[in-house]
Amino acid sequence: MSDGVHSPEPAQPLHLSVNGREREVRAAPDTPLLHVLRNDLELNGPKYGCGLGECGACTVLVDGVAARSCVIPVRGVVGREVVTLEGLGGPDCPGPTQRAFIECQAAQCGYCLNGMIMAVEALLRRNPNPSEQDMRQELRHNLCRCGTHVEILQAAHRAAELRAQARAAHGGTDGAA
């Protein structure tokens, strides 16, 4: 007998591709991807900000496109490639976009940084030579309350330079996809 209240689906095994690795998690299919990434896979790059897909702190790449993981049910990424901040590089070998943000000291509190880096990464994957306007457009929906926008734009420009240098050094590919 139904009481009119939607009951959540039970947890089930789900197969995900995250940062180039096949992973199996046990979760209800409607669980937000952000919760699975942080709680089950211990990937803490994406942050919980607003929970509404408005601030950008939870941004990941899904098939190379920036996406807000707090509003995507985990079932929505089965069979797709998810890349988190950790998938771009690590402390010992940061990816070009991460390196640019480090070099430009583009953080104060750092809470928005995941979303900013992932948005720049998504832009540079589809447009390796973006204009200033392209960068501003890409970042316009990522919120930074510390006012680090100038440094973030500098880092976006530097990331494009680093990727161009890597492409030139590797015969046209930068290895960062």
N, C-alpha and C positions, 0 to 999 in steps of 0.2 A: 504494500500500500504506500503510495507516494504522499508525502506531506507538502509537496510543492516547492521544497527547498532542494536546490541542486546539490547533490553530494559529490565531493571530489572523486576523481577516478583513483583507483588503487595504484600503488607503486608497481611498476613493472620494469623489466630490463630494457634499456634503450642503448643503442649503439651510436656513439658520436665520434666524429673526427675533429679533434681539438689539437691545434698546434702541430699538425702533421702526424699525430698518433691516434690510433683507434682506441677508443675508451668505451667501457661499458659502465653505465650507472643504473641504479635502481631508483626510479622517481615516478611520481604521477606525471603523465604526459603534459598536463597543464601547468606544471611547476615553472616559474620563470627561469629562463636560462641562467641569469645572473646567480640565482641561488644554487644551482647545480655546479656552476663554475667555481664559486667561492667555497661552498660547503662540502661538496662531494669530491671535487677535483683539486681543491686547495690552491686555486689560481686567484690570487688576490689583487691582480692589476685592476680589473674592473671593480668599480666602487658602487655601493648603494648611495644614491644621492636623493632623488625625489621620488623614485618608484613609479613615475608617470611617463618616462621617456622624454622629459623636457630638458634636463640639465646636461646630459652627455657623459656624466662620470662613469657610467656603466658600458660605454661603447666598446664593441668588439667588431671584428670583420667577419662577415658571413659571406662566403664565396667572393671575398675581396671588397665587399661593400660595407661601409660603416653602418652598424645597426645597434639599437639600444637594447641591451640584453635584459633589462628589467621588465620589458613588456613583451618579450618573445617567449612563448611557451616552448619548453625544451623539445617537444614533438616537432616544432617548426624547423629545427636544424638537423634532424635525422637525415642522413644522406648528403649533408652539405659540409663544407669545410669551415670551421670556426677558428679564428686566430685571435688570441688575447695579447696583451702587452708582453707577457712572458714568451710568446711565440715569435716576437720580433728580435729577440736577443736577450742576453743576460748581463749581470754585473761585470763579468770578465770579458765579454765580447758583445757590447750593445750593437744593435742594428743602426743603420745610418740615421734614421729619424730619432731614435733614442739618443744617439751620440750628439746630434744637433741640439736637442733640448738640454743636454748636460753642458755642452760647450757654451751655450748662450745663457745658462743659468735661468731658464725659463720657468721658474717655480718660486712661489713663496710658501704657501701652505701645502701645495702639491695635490690637493684633493681633485682638482679638475684635470690634472696632468694626463691621466690615462686617456680620457676622452679627447683631449687636444692632440696627443700623440697619435692616437688611432685615426682621428679625422684627417690629420696631415698625411699619415701613411696611406689611407684610402685614396686621397686626392693624388698623391704622387704615383700610386700604382696605375691610375687611369690617365693621368696627365703629368708626365715627367718634367714638364717645363711650364708650370702654372704662373700666371700673372699675380701681382699683388691682390687684384680684385678677386681672382679665383680663390686665393687663400682666405681672404676675408669672408667670402661667400661660404666657403666650406666650414669655417669656424664659427659662423654667426649664431648657431644654435647651441654652442657649448658655453656654459656659464663659468666665469671665473670671478669670484668675489674679491680676490686680492688685488686686482688691477694689474696683472702681469701681461696684459695684452701686447705691449710693445715687444717684450722679450719673446713672447710666443710667436709673433709674426717674424721676428728675427730668426727664431729657431726653424720656422717653416721654410724660410729662404735658405738657411744653412742646410737643412735636410735635402732640399732640391739640389744644392751644390754637391753635397757628399754623394748623393745617388748618381749624379752626372759623372763625378770623378770615378766612382766604382764602375759605372758602365764603360767608361773610356778604358779603364785598366783591365776590364774583363771582356773586351771586344764586343761591346754593345749590350751586355746584360749586367745588372748590378747584383744579381744573386739574392736580392731581397724580394723578388717576385713583384 
